[in-house]
Amino acid sequence: MKCPICEANTKLTDRFCPACGAFLRGKRSGCDESKDLRVDVNNDSLERIERLPGISRERAVALVRERMNRSGFMNLSEVMSFLNLDSTEKIEFGKSAVCLPVGVEIPSECEKTAAPSQADEWSEMTKREEARKKSSKTSRKEERPTPVSARKKVDINSASESEIAALPALNAIIAKNIVSEREARGGFLSIDELAQAVGLKQFMIELISPMVEFKPMVSNKSGRKLKGRVVDY
């Protein structure tokens, strides 16, 4: 008889074609058909692949030939696409077939230890993805920035130009004007006084208000003394 894959002459007792090496008959190594309920499309023989639902002799031959050309299929979806199965055939095929890497055997100790089905693999992938997302959320939560209210506020009456310039919406020029005006006035009592003195716009006031404070300056060049209180905004 001839090999259905390469049409070379073979014997009925040949498990593998002597010409192309196709696995034609019998069970793969370690296979227990009473427990290996599914067919491995990458490692099983043509004879066993023909037993899959919806797989004719012609389809099985084409599948084995393509398997050899590709050195194995990546997954069942790739196999189903190659066979051009319809939706009903895919459901039945998926229940009876697995797609393990070439050379990997399905454990045959018991049905529970058999290779996972595509649904099992998908479920496991979903669990891993959920665990990854949960871990990512926890990491982001731990790295969350310190709330503005918990940060150390900048004392406008003692801060340097660089410290003031680092505040949102401000810059080096505004900071220099604030320091100059602060020295001339002997300090500021409130955000409103600061805004009026250097011409801060409303959006600037709203941005820096939670981040600044106005501690009293005891003395200054002009001799002016501020009231002993702290005004926070």
Secondary structure, DSSP 4 states (H G I P E B T S, - for coil): -B-TTT--B--TT-SB-TTT--B-SSPPTT--TTT--SEETTTS-HHHHTTSTT--HHHHHHHHHHHHHHTS-S-HHHHHHHHT--HHHHHHHHHHEE-PPTTPPPP-S-GGGSPPPHHHHHHHHHHHHHHHHHHHHHHHHHTPPPPGGGSPPEETTT--HHHHHTSTT--HHHHHHHHHHHHHHT--SSHHHHHHHHT--HHHHHHHGGGEEEPPPS--TT-----S--EE-
